[in-house]
Amino acid sequence: MLGHNERSILTKLKQQCGAQFTSKMEGMVTDLQLARDNQMAFETWMGEDEAERRPKVRRCRLPVSNPVLKVPVVSALETRRS
C-alpha cells in the first residue's frame, strides 16, 4: 500500500528512532495512500454518465390517506389543578 520511497524512509527511521517514534508516521502515510485511492475512485465515478451515478432505487407507490389524529393535549395548568 505504501510507496517504495515512503517505506524505505520509514524503515530507516524505525531502525534509528524505534517503532514507537515512527508508528504515527506510518499511520499518516497509510492515510495518505487511502486518500489517494479514494480520490481516484471518486474521479472515476464522476467521469461516469450521470444516469449511472444515480442510486438504483425502486419506488413503491402505496395509496396514502390523510388520517386525522386526535390527540388530547393536557396543559400544565390543568394537571396542577388535579
C-alpha positions in Angstrom: 0.0 0.0 0.0 2.9 2.4 0.8 5.2 3.6 -1.9 8.7 2.2 -2.1 10.4 5.5 -1.1 8.0 6.1 1.8 8.5 2.5 3.1 12.3 3.0 2.8 12.3 6.2 4.8 10.1 4.7 7.5 12.3 1.6 7.8 15.4 3.8 8.3 13.6 5.9 10.8 12.3 2.9 12.7 15.9 1.5 12.9 17.3 4.8 14.1 14.5 6.0 16.4 12.4 3.0 17.3 9.0 1.7 16.3 7.1 3.9 18.8 8.5 7.0 17.2 7.5 6.0 13.7 4.1 4.4 14.4 2.1 7.6 13.9 4.1 8.4 10.8 3.3 5.0 9.3 -0.4 5.7 10.1 -0.2 9.1 8.4 1.4 7.6 5.2 -1.2 4.9 5.2 -3.9 7.6 5.5 -2.4 9.5 2.6 -2.4 6.4 0.4 -6.0 5.7 1.3 -6.9 9.3 0.4 -5.2 9.0 -3.0 -7.1 5.8 -3.7 -10.4 7.4 -2.7 -9.7 10.4 -4.8 -9.0 8.2 -7.8 -12.2 6.2 -7.3 -14.2 9.4 -6.9 -12.8 10.9 -10.1 -13.6 7.7 -11.9 -17.1 7.8 -10.5 -17.5 11.4 -11.6 -16.4 10.5 -15.1 -19.3 8.1 -15.4 -22.6 9.1 -17.0 -24.9 10.9 -14.6 -27.6 8.2 -15.0 -25.0 5.6 -13.9 -24.2 7.6 -10.8 -27.7 7.8 -9.5 -28.5 5.2 -6.9 -30.8 2.4 -8.1 -33.9 2.9 -6.0 -37.2 1.0 -6.5 -40.1 3.2 -5.8 -43.3 1.7 -4.5 -46.3 3.8 -4.7 -48.7 3.0 -1.9 -52.1 4.7 -1.5 -51.8 7.2 1.3 -54.8 8.5 3.0 -54.6 11.6 5.2 -55.7 10.2 8.6 -56.7 12.7 11.2 -55.1 12.1 14.5 -56.9 13.3 17.6 -54.5 13.6 20.5 -55.8 15.0 23.7 -53.4 17.7 25.0 -53.4 18.5 28.6 -51.9 21.7 29.6 -49.6 22.1 32.5 -52.2 24.2 34.4 -54.8 21.5 34.1 -52.6 18.8 35.5 -51.7 21.0 38.5 -55.4 21.5 39.4 -55.9 17.8 39.6 
